[in-house]
Structure formats: C-alpha cells, structure tokens
Amino acid sequence: MIMSRRVVVSALAGFVIVRPAFARGPGVSKDARGAAIQGFDTRAYWREGAARPGDPSVVVDWQGAAWHFGSAEEAARFAENPAAFAPRFGGFCTRAMSFKKVVDGDPEVWRIFEGGLYLFARPVGGRAFDKGQIEMIRKAQAHWERLNG
C-alpha cells in the first residue's frame, strides 16, 4: 500500500483546518489540485524575496485552499496569521482586478508593496504596478469589495 504524507500544521502543533464561515466572492486562486497560488510557498516571498514552490506534504488549509510550504516551521508561521502572508485579492492578478476582472495570478510575477504581496498574471501587470501602485490597488480593492460584498 502506498501512503502519502500530508501534514496540516497549526501554531498549536495539532491538526487544524481554518476555513471561513461563509465563502463569498471568488475566494482564493487555486490550481486543479486545490493548491493556493499553484503550490508556491507564500512565506518564501517574505523570507527569501523569491518565488519558490512549496512541498505538497507540508500544508495549511485556509480559505478552502491548500497552502504549501517549504518547512513545517514556515507553515506554522503562516498558520499564526495567514492574512499577513497570503497575497492580496486571493492571489488573483491585481492588475486584472483593477480592470474589474478575475484572473489567476502567476506566482512568479509578484511585488511586495507597503506590507502586502501582490500577484500578476503577466510581467506587464507588474511593470504597470510599478508605475502606479496606489491607484491600481485602490481600483482592485474596490472591485474585490464588490465581489465579496
């Protein structure tokens, strides 16, 4: 028999699944496996300043998606405060959101700005963000709030 090892980590070292009470709006950008941001380790952007795939056996379930991490320690840090490390707008493209569209972000096209992680579908989105972060975020936030009403 083949067994897969899947670790769900919490700050209390128990097994915890954190889910919102009511799912509204588009939620979190997930791939076909249910992995948030295509299985990339969201802590790596902050820790290494790089996009790194996570280990599918080290997972925190949050907002209906499996968030992958490079280590149990990183997963535990995320579990303590997921909103601090998760990309804004559920990991959907910030530029597309500012145009009132919902498009999956590419985890390899990203920016950190004023304490927030933002993903983009294509490099042109990141370049446009660099020229006007505040206005793009304002428009994207307005659409995100309408979607999540």
Secondary structure, DSSP 8 states (H G I E B T S, - for coil): ------EE--TTSS---B--SS--TT---B-TT-BBGGGB-HHHHHHTSS--B-EEEEEEEETTEEEEESSHHHHHHHHH-HHHHS-GGGGBBHHHHHTT---B-EEEEEEEETTEEEEESSHHHHHHHHH-HHHHHHHHHHHHHHHH-
